[in-house]
């Protein structure tokens, strides 16, 4: 199996229309954290930025806002279907200084180089995160930065006061992801991976979102993520097809959280950046 095929096989969430919508909900939730990472890594007007594993284009568009029309943002991904959606979204938003290319990081070439190379939720999908980091550093200009926003899946996260339905949903998501992702613990090994890649020790910060508001998007995000992961849970023999009644699950868990006046926590988000 080629490295490209290994990467595609590891992305268990797919690229369906429902998955694209889920990614956009996810992007709205994660945007403030990713924006802090970009600012910490030194993004500014006029920079050239490369977004790795662009998907539907949310990180690339966020970077395009930061660098302005005098800058340039390029997003790459191995899936042409999702990139067509990203291109359409960028065009609608008027980002003329943003473009997307179907490419693999191992073979992607840009002679001008980039001031900042960024990726969100990409290292945990890689067959070898160290090789991926070396390739990312190769694409950065001398003195440029690389920055990654990753997920910590080793930690458990709960609702307080306890809402068993919410806790079950997040537990099932964690089981599905840790059983399927080749490096689900990449977020906990960033110093190690950067070091093995020959890079300076990264600067790190970690954030956890907490919510309970009736209109919070976190309930839809959690339920949609679980829905996308049901095939993996079924392969593991953990749940049957109709066990969670996905169609009504978001309403039920939202109502349960509101009734309990609970605070629900999401997975820790860990961010790292360094200069090359």
C-alpha positions in Angstrom: 0.0 0.0 0.0 1.4 3.4 -1.0 1.8 6.2 1.6 -1.1 8.1 -0.1 -3.3 5.0 0.2 -2.3 4.6 3.8 -3.4 8.2 4.5 -6.7 7.8 2.8 -7.4 4.5 4.6 -6.8 6.2 7.9 -9.4 9.0 7.4 -12.3 7.0 8.8 -14.8 9.9 8.7 -15.0 10.0 4.9 -15.9 12.9 2.6 -19.7 12.7 2.3 -21.9 15.8 2.1 -22.8 15.2 5.8 -19.2 15.1 6.7 -18.5 18.4 5.0 -21.3 20.0 7.0 -19.9 18.4 10.2 -16.5 19.8 9.4 -18.0 23.3 9.0 -19.7 23.0 12.4 -16.4 21.8 13.9 -14.5 24.7 12.3 -16.8 27.3 13.9 -16.2 25.7 17.3 -12.4 25.4 16.8 -11.9 28.8 15.1 -10.9 30.8 18.2 -8.3 28.3 19.2 -6.8 27.9 15.8 -6.8 31.7 15.4 -4.8 32.0 18.7 -2.3 29.4 17.3 -1.9 31.4 14.1 -1.3 34.6 16.0 1.1 32.9 18.4 3.0 31.5 15.4 3.4 35.1 14.1 1.0 35.3 11.2 0.7 38.8 9.8 -0.3 40.7 6.7 1.5 39.8 3.5 2.7 36.4 4.6 2.7 33.2 2.4 0.9 30.4 4.2 0.5 26.7 3.4 -2.4 24.8 4.9 -1.9 21.0 5.0 -4.9 18.7 4.7 -7.2 21.6 3.9 -10.4 19.6 3.7 -13.3 22.0 3.3 -10.9 24.9 3.5 -11.8 26.5 6.9 -8.2 26.8 8.2 -7.0 28.2 4.8 -9.8 30.8 4.8 -8.9 31.8 8.4 -5.3 32.2 7.3 -6.4 34.2 4.3 -8.2 36.6 6.5 -5.1 37.1 8.6 -2.6 37.7 5.7 -4.9 39.9 3.7 -4.9 40.5 0.0 -1.2 41.3 0.0 -0.5 37.8 1.2 -0.9 34.4 -0.3 -2.5 31.1 1.1 -2.2 27.7 -0.6 -4.2 24.7 0.7 -3.4 21.1 -0.3 -5.3 17.9 0.2 -5.3 14.5 -1.3 -9.0 14.5 -2.0 -10.2 16.4 -5.1 -13.9 16.2 -4.2 -13.5 18.1 -0.9 -11.1 20.6 -2.5 -13.7 21.5 -5.1 -16.0 22.4 -2.2 -13.2 24.4 -0.5 -12.5 26.3 -3.8 -16.2 27.2 -4.2 -16.4 28.4 -0.6 -13.3 30.5 -1.0 -14.6 32.0 -4.2 -17.9 32.9 -2.6 -16.0 34.6 0.3 -13.9 36.7 -2.2 -10.5 35.2 -1.2 -8.7 35.8 -4.5 -5.3 35.3 -2.8 -6.3 31.7 -1.7 -6.0 28.6 -3.9 -6.2 24.9 -3.4 -4.3 22.0 -5.0 -4.7 18.3 -5.0 -1.3 17.2 -3.7 0.6 15.1 -1.2 3.0 16.8 1.2 5.8 14.3 0.3 5.9 15.5 -3.4 4.4 19.0 -3.2 6.9 21.7 -4.4 6.7 25.5 -4.2 10.0 27.2 -5.0 9.0 30.4 -3.2 8.5 28.7 0.2 6.2 29.7 2.9 6.4 31.9 6.0 4.0 29.6 7.9 3.0 26.0 7.4 -0.1 25.0 9.4 -2.2 21.9 9.9 -5.3 21.1 12.0 -6.1 17.5 13.0 -3.6 16.1 10.5 -0.8 14.4 12.5 -3.1 11.9 14.2 -4.0 10.6 10.7 -0.5 10.1 9.5 1.3 6.8 9.0 4.4 8.5 10.4 4.0 12.0 12.0 7.8 12.5 12.2 8.1 12.1 8.4 5.2 14.5 7.9 6.7 17.1 10.2 10.0 16.9 8.3 8.1 17.5 5.0 6.2 20.4 6.5 9.5 22.0 7.7 11.0 21.5 4.2 8.2 23.7 2.8 8.9 26.6 5.3 11.3 29.3 4.4 14.4 29.7 6.6 13.2 31.3 9.8 9.6 30.5 8.9 7.2 28.7 11.3 5.2 25.5 11.4 2.1 25.2 13.5 -0.2 22.3 14.3 -3.6 22.2 16.1 -4.2 18.6 17.3 -6.6 16.7 19.5 -5.8 15.0 22.8 -7.6 11.7 23.0 -5.9 10.1 26.0 -7.9 12.3 28.4 -11.5 11.6 29.3 -13.9 14.5 29.6 -17.2 14.6 31.4 -20.4 16.5 32.2 -20.9 18.1 35.6 -23.5 17.5 37.0 -23.4 14.2 35.3 -25.4 13.6 32.1 -25.0 9.9 31.3 -26.1 10.3 27.7 -23.5 13.0 27.0 -20.8 11.0 28.7 -21.7 7.9 26.7 -21.6 9.8 23.4 -18.1 11.2 24.0 -16.9 7.8 25.4 -18.0 6.1 22.2 -16.4 8.7 20.0 -13.1 8.3 21.9 -13.2 4.5 21.6 -13.9 4.7 17.8 -11.1 7.2 17.2 -8.5 5.6 19.3 -9.2 2.2 17.7 -8.9 3.5 14.2 -6.4 6.4 14.0 -2.8 5.3 13.4 -1.5 7.9 15.8 -4.4 9.0 18.0 -1.9 10.1 20.6 0.0 12.6 18.4 -1.3 15.5 20.4 0.4 14.0 23.5 3.7 13.4 21.7 4.3 16.8 20.0 7.6 17.5 21.8 8.7 14.0 21.0 7.6 14.1 17.3 9.1 17.6 16.8 12.4 16.4 18.3 12.6 13.2 16.3 12.0 15.4 13.2 15.1 17.5 14.0 13.0 20.5 14.9 13.3 22.9 17.9 11.1 22.1 20.8 7.7 23.6 20.1 5.8 26.2 22.1 2.6 24.6 23.4 -0.8 25.5 24.8 -3.9 23.5 25.5 -7.6 24.6 25.7 -10.8 22.8 26.6 -14.2 24.2 25.5 -17.0 24.1 28.1 -20.6 24.7 27.3 -24.2 24.1 28.3 -26.1 26.7 26.4 -29.2 25.6 24.6 -28.0 27.0 21.3 -24.5 25.7 21.6 -23.2 23.9 18.4 -21.3 21.3 20.4 -24.3 18.9 20.7 -24.7 18.7 16.9 -20.9 18.3 16.5 -20.8 15.5 19.0 -23.8 13.7 17.5 -22.7 14.1 13.9 -19.3 12.9 14.8 -20.7 9.8 16.5 -22.9 9.2 13.4 -19.9 9.3 11.1 -18.1 6.8 13.4 -21.0 4.3 13.8 -19.5 2.0 11.1 -16.3 1.7 13.1 -18.1 1.0 16.3 -20.2 -1.7 14.5 -17.0 -3.3 13.2 -15.7 -3.4 16.8 -19.0 -5.1 17.8 -19.8 -2.4 20.3 -23.2 -1.2 19.1 -25.9 -2.3 16.8 -27.2 -0.2 13.9 -30.2 1.4 15.8 -28.7 1.4 19.3 -28.3 5.2 19.6 -31.3 6.4 17.6 -29.2 9.0 15.9 -32.1 10.9 14.4 -33.3 12.1 17.8 -30.1 11.9 19.7 -29.1 15.6 19.5 -32.5 16.7 20.9 -32.4 14.2 23.6 -28.9 15.0 24.8 -29.4 18.8 24.5 -32.6 18.5 26.7 -30.8 16.3 29.2 -27.9 18.8 29.6 -30.3 21.7 30.0 -32.5 19.9 32.5 -29.4 19.0 34.6 -28.0 22.5 34.2 -24.8 20.7 33.4 -21.4 21.9 32.0 -20.2 19.7 29.2 -16.6 19.6 28.4 -15.1 18.7 25.0 -11.8 17.0 24.1 -8.7 19.0 24.9 -7.2 21.0 22.0 -3.4 21.1 22.0 -1.5 23.5 19.8 2.2 23.6 18.9 4.5 25.8 16.9 8.1 26.4 16.3 10.4 28.2 13.9 12.4 26.1 11.5 
